[in-house]
Amino acid sequence: MTYDPAGHQPLTPVDPEAPLRVQRLRELGLGENPDPEFDEFAHKLAQITGAPYAMVNFISEDRQYFAGLHTPPARQAGSIEAAAGGEPGRVMARDHGYCPHVVVRRKALVLDDVCDYPRFAGNPVVDEIGIRSYLGAPLIDHTGTTLGTICVVDTEPRPWGREGLETIKALAAELTERINQREGRLD
C-alpha cells in the first residue's frame, strides 16, 4: 500500500471485497486475458468521450488487468503501455491509478485535473505516466459484486462535467448488462 508522505493516509484504499471479487471474476472467466469485446467497448468509450485512453479494468487483490484497452495510435515513451509492466498496456499495480478508489467506494469518480486533489495528485500515474484527468465508474454485477471499472484518462486536464458523469455511468450499466448476459450463456 502506498501512503501520502505528508498526511500518512493510504493513497490506495483498503479493499475488503477483494477476495470475493477475485472469486467472482474466476467464476466469470474475467480479468486474466484480453477480450476483443472489451477492447471494442474501450474503443467505444474513447470515441464517445474523446479521451485518448479508455479501459475495461478488472481488479484483484494486488493488480489491475485491462481486459479492454484503447490507446492512441502513436505510442510514446512514458505512455501507459511503457509504464504498466507485465504484458504491455494490460497490467498495472493496484496502487497505481484511480480505479481502486472507484471499486471501493462503488461510485463513479470524476477528476477534471488530478492535481487539484492532494490525495490523487500523489498517485504514481501522475509522475510515471503523466495522467492529468480521470473519469470512471464501477461495474457492479447482479450479485452486487463490484468486478472492476470502466474508465477514460487523459494527459491533459479535462472538464468532464455532469455530461461526462452521466455518460460513464450509463456506459458502465451497459457493459454490466453485457457481462450478466455472458454469464447466462455460460450456464
C-alpha positions as CSV (number, residue, x, y, z in Angstrom):
1,M,0.0,0.0,0.0
2,T,1.3,3.5,-0.9
3,Y,1.0,6.3,1.6
4,D,0.8,10.0,1.3
5,P,4.1,11.2,2.8
6,A,2.5,14.4,4.2
7,G,-0.7,13.1,5.7
8,H,0.3,9.4,6.2
9,Q,-3.1,8.3,4.8
10,P,-3.2,5.4,2.4
11,L,-3.3,6.6,-1.2
12,T,-4.9,3.3,-2.3
13,P,-8.0,2.4,-0.2
14,V,-8.3,-0.8,1.8
15,D,-10.5,-3.2,-0.3
16,P,-12.3,-5.7,2.0
17,E,-14.3,-7.0,-1.0
18,A,-11.2,-8.1,-3.0
19,P,-11.3,-11.9,-2.1
20,L,-15.0,-12.1,-3.1
21,R,-14.3,-10.1,-6.3
22,V,-11.4,-12.4,-7.3
23,Q,-13.6,-15.5,-6.8
24,R,-16.4,-13.9,-8.8
25,L,-14.0,-12.9,-11.6
26,R,-12.7,-16.5,-11.8
27,E,-16.3,-17.8,-12.0
28,L,-16.9,-15.5,-14.9
29,G,-13.6,-16.2,-16.6
30,L,-12.7,-12.5,-16.5
31,G,-9.6,-10.5,-15.6
32,E,-6.9,-12.7,-16.9
33,N,-6.9,-12.2,-20.7
34,P,-7.5,-9.5,-23.2
35,D,-11.0,-9.7,-24.7
36,P,-11.9,-8.4,-28.1
37,E,-15.4,-7.5,-27.0
38,F,-13.9,-5.4,-24.1
39,D,-11.3,-3.9,-26.5
40,E,-14.2,-2.8,-28.7
41,F,-16.1,-1.4,-25.8
42,A,-13.0,0.6,-24.7
43,H,-12.7,1.9,-28.2
44,K,-16.4,3.0,-28.0
45,L,-15.6,4.7,-24.6
46,A,-12.8,6.7,-26.2
47,Q,-14.9,7.7,-29.2
48,I,-17.8,8.9,-27.1
49,T,-15.8,10.8,-24.6
50,G,-13.0,12.0,-26.9
51,A,-10.4,10.6,-24.5
52,P,-7.1,9.2,-25.8
53,Y,-7.1,6.2,-23.3
54,A,-10.0,4.0,-22.3
55,M,-10.1,0.8,-20.3
56,V,-12.3,-2.0,-19.1
57,N,-10.5,-2.9,-15.8
58,F,-10.8,-5.9,-13.5
59,I,-9.2,-5.5,-10.1
60,S,-7.7,-8.3,-8.0
61,E,-6.1,-8.1,-4.6
62,D,-2.7,-6.9,-6.0
63,R,-3.2,-5.8,-9.6
64,Q,-5.4,-4.3,-12.2
65,Y,-6.0,-6.0,-15.5
66,F,-7.2,-4.1,-18.6
67,A,-9.2,-6.8,-20.4
68,G,-10.4,-4.0,-22.7
69,L,-7.9,-1.3,-23.7
70,H,-7.9,1.6,-26.2
71,T,-4.7,3.7,-26.6
72,P,-3.8,6.4,-29.1
73,P,-2.3,5.0,-32.4
74,A,1.1,6.5,-31.8
75,R,2.6,5.1,-28.6
76,Q,5.0,7.4,-26.9
77,A,7.7,6.8,-24.3
78,G,6.1,7.4,-20.9
79,S,2.7,6.2,-22.0
80,I,0.5,3.8,-20.2
81,E,1.9,1.0,-22.3
82,A,5.5,1.7,-21.4
83,A,4.9,2.1,-17.7
84,A,2.4,-0.6,-16.9
85,G,4.8,-3.5,-16.6
86,G,3.8,-7.1,-17.4
87,E,2.1,-7.5,-20.7
88,P,2.4,-4.1,-22.3
89,G,-0.6,-2.0,-21.5
90,R,-2.7,-4.6,-19.8
91,V,-1.3,-4.9,-16.2
92,M,-0.9,-2.3,-13.6
93,A,-0.2,-2.4,-9.9
94,R,-3.2,-1.9,-7.6
95,D,-1.7,1.2,-6.0
96,H,-1.5,2.9,-9.4
97,G,-4.4,4.9,-10.8
98,Y,-7.8,5.7,-9.6
99,C,-9.9,2.6,-10.4
100,P,-9.2,1.0,-7.0
101,H,-10.9,4.1,-5.4
102,V,-14.0,3.6,-7.7
103,V,-14.2,-0.1,-6.8
104,V,-14.1,0.5,-3.0
105,R,-16.5,3.5,-3.0
106,R,-18.8,1.8,-5.5
107,K,-19.5,5.1,-7.2
108,A,-18.3,7.0,-10.2
109,L,-15.3,9.3,-9.8
110,V,-14.7,12.5,-11.9
111,L,-11.3,14.1,-11.7
112,D,-11.1,17.1,-14.1
113,D,-7.5,17.7,-13.0
114,V,-6.0,15.2,-10.6
115,C,-3.5,17.8,-9.5
116,D,-6.4,19.7,-7.9
117,Y,-6.8,16.9,-5.3
118,P,-3.8,16.3,-3.0
119,R,-4.9,12.7,-2.3
120,F,-5.0,11.9,-6.1
121,A,-2.1,14.1,-7.2
122,G,0.4,11.9,-5.4
123,N,-0.6,8.8,-7.3
124,P,2.2,7.2,-9.3
125,V,0.4,7.5,-12.6
126,V,0.8,11.3,-12.4
127,D,4.6,11.3,-12.4
128,E,5.3,8.0,-14.2
129,I,2.7,8.3,-16.9
130,G,1.5,11.9,-17.0
131,I,-2.2,11.2,-16.3
132,R,-4.0,14.5,-15.5
133,S,-7.7,13.7,-15.7
134,Y,-9.8,10.6,-15.0
135,L,-13.4,9.6,-15.4
136,G,-14.5,6.2,-14.2
137,A,-17.5,4.1,-13.0
138,P,-17.9,0.8,-11.3
139,L,-19.1,-2.5,-12.9
140,I,-21.4,-4.0,-10.3
141,D,-22.9,-7.3,-11.4
142,H,-26.3,-8.8,-10.5
143,T,-24.8,-10.4,-7.4
144,G,-23.8,-7.0,-6.0
145,T,-20.1,-7.6,-6.5
146,T,-18.0,-4.8,-7.9
147,L,-16.0,-6.6,-10.6
148,G,-14.0,-3.6,-11.8
149,T,-14.4,-0.4,-13.7
150,I,-14.6,1.3,-17.0
151,C,-12.6,4.5,-17.3
152,V,-11.1,7.1,-19.6
153,V,-8.0,9.1,-18.9
154,D,-6.1,12.0,-20.5
155,T,-2.7,13.5,-20.1
156,E,-4.4,17.0,-20.1
157,P,-6.9,18.4,-17.7
158,R,-10.5,17.9,-19.0
159,P,-13.8,19.4,-17.8
160,W,-15.8,16.2,-17.8
161,G,-18.8,17.8,-16.2
162,R,-22.2,16.3,-15.4
163,E,-22.5,15.1,-19.0
164,G,-19.3,13.1,-18.6
165,L,-20.5,11.6,-15.3
166,E,-23.9,10.6,-16.7
167,T,-22.2,9.1,-19.8
168,I,-19.7,7.0,-17.9
169,K,-22.4,5.7,-15.6
170,A,-24.7,4.8,-18.5
171,L,-21.9,3.0,-20.3
172,A,-20.9,1.1,-17.1
173,A,-24.6,0.0,-16.8
174,E,-24.5,-1.2,-20.4
175,L,-21.3,-3.2,-20.0
176,T,-22.5,-4.7,-16.7
177,E,-25.6,-5.9,-18.5
178,R,-23.4,-7.5,-21.2
179,I,-21.4,-9.3,-18.5
180,N,-24.6,-10.5,-16.9
181,Q,-25.8,-11.8,-20.3
182,R,-22.5,-13.5,-20.8
183,E,-22.9,-15.4,-17.6
184,G,-26.3,-16.5,-18.7
185,R,-24.7,-18.0,-21.8
186,L,-22.1,-19.8,-19.7
187,D,-24.8,-21.7,-17.7
